């Protein structure tokens, strides 16, 4: 399924909407894919103590650390003024591996991220992911194949992500370090 936020340009969606379901979502971000082969995390967090940008950075950094534990280097990118958002997690050669889109209402965030473990990457050819028409999407399985290593199991990916997204300790420590 392709989900999209209310600001998604219609031209970013598949030309033939009967090929893959599309659903408008009440979140930020543009069109992205949710389907088999992804780890999708929908966060529910109270943002009254932390700002939205801090939480997005915490999420990006946590996912980058999880991917590093799995042996895959990853980065976050800053969005140049006037450009489409580069929020998410990227390979060092600027292929996108994690999409992030959140909704904030009353200080509470919902929705979250989609980490490409082993999806059918051809789906991304049918629409413009994240309003970034010149960006290639990738997956852990594709990166493993390119490196000649065994891809991580779904359980290994889940465990690595869970270890780095523990709200009660990680966000408090990271945000405390920033404000100190």
N, C-alpha and C positions, 0 to 999 in steps of 0.2 A: 504494500500500500504506500502511496505517496501522500504525505501530509504537507500542508502548507499554511502559513500564517496569512492574515488578512492583507498584508502589504505585498504579497507575492505577485509579481507581474503575470498576467495571464499567459504571456508568451513563454514563461518558464515551465509551464505544465505540458504534459504530453499532448501531441497533436490529436491523437486518438484516445479519448478518455475511456473507451470501452476495453482497452488492452490491459490496463492496470488500474485498480481502484484509486481514486483520489478523494481525500477528505480534508476539508478546511478545519484547522485546529485553532484553538484559542491560545496561541503561544506566539512568542516572538520568532524571528527567523523566517526563512523562506522555504521553498519546497525541498523536502528530503524524503528518502526512502526508509521504510520500516518493514522488515521482512525476515524470512529465515536466513540464518547465517550472521545475525547481528546480536550483540548484547545491547539491549535497550534498557536504560535506567531512567525511570521517572522519579525525580526527586520531589519530596515534600519537605520544605524547610521554612523555618521562621526567620525572616530577614530583618526583623526589628533591631537586632544587634549588629548585623553586618549589612553592608550595602550590596545592591545587585551586582555591581561590577566586581566587588571583592569575591562574591560567591561564584561568579562565572570563572574568575581567575583561579580560585581554589579548585573548582571542578577540572579546569584544563590542566592545572599543575598536578592534581591527583591522578588523572588519567595518563599524563606524561610519565609520572613515576611508576605507575602500574605497567605501562608498556616497557619501560626501561628494565623493570624486574623480569619481564618476559624475554628480554634480549633485543628489543626493538627501539632504537632511538626515535624520539619524537620531540616536537617543538610546538610552541604557540606562536602566533603571528599577530603583530599590531596592524590595525586597519588604517591605511592612509586616509586623510580627510577626503570626503566625497566619494569614497570607494565602497563597494559592497563589503559587508562585514566578513572579516576573516576569523571570527570566533570559531573555535573548534580546536582539534589537534591535528597536526600535520607531520609528515615525514620531513627530514632535513632537505629533501629535494622538492618540497612544496606540493606533495600529493596529500589529499585530505583523507584521514582515516577515521575521524570522529566528528560527527555533526552535533551541535548543541543548540537547543532552542528552548527558552523558558517563558513562562507566564508569571507575572507578579501581580497579585491582587491583595490588598490589605496587608502587605508585608509578608505574604506567604507565596512561595514559589512552587509551581508544579511543572510538569514535563521535565525534560532533561537532555539525555544524550543518546546517540546511536553509534556504537563502536562496531566497525566492520571487521568481523572475525573471518567469515567465509561466505559472504552473500554472492549472489549472481551479479557481478559488477556490470554486466551488460544492461541491467535495468537502468543504470545511471546514464546510459546513452539515449534514453527515451525522454529525458527532461533535463532542465538546467538546475542542477543541485545548488542550493544556497545562493542563487542568483550569480553564480560564478561560472560563466560559460567557457572559461579557458582553464578550468581546474580538473585534473584527473582524480578520481576517487580510487582508493586502494583498500586492501584488506591485509590482515595478519597472515592469511594463507598465501597471498600473492607475495608479500615481503619475505616470508619464509622460503618460498620457492626460489625467489631471486637470490637469496643468500645461501641456498643449499642446506638449510636447516629444517628440522622437523617442526611443523607448526604446533603452537600450544593447543591443548585440549580446551573445550568449552569450560570445564571446571577450573583449569589453571587460569584462564582469563577472568572468570568470575571471582576467584579467590584473590587474584592480584588487584583487581579493581576494588573489591570490598575492603581489602587491607589498607588502601590509600584513600578511601572515601568515608572513613569513620568520622562522622560529624563531631561527636562529643570531644574528641581529642585533637584531630588534625586541624579543623578549621580554627579552633580556639588557639592552638599553638601558632599556626601560620599567621592569623590575623593579629595576635599579640606581638609577634615578631615584627610585623609591619608598622605597628603603631608605637613600638618602643624606641 
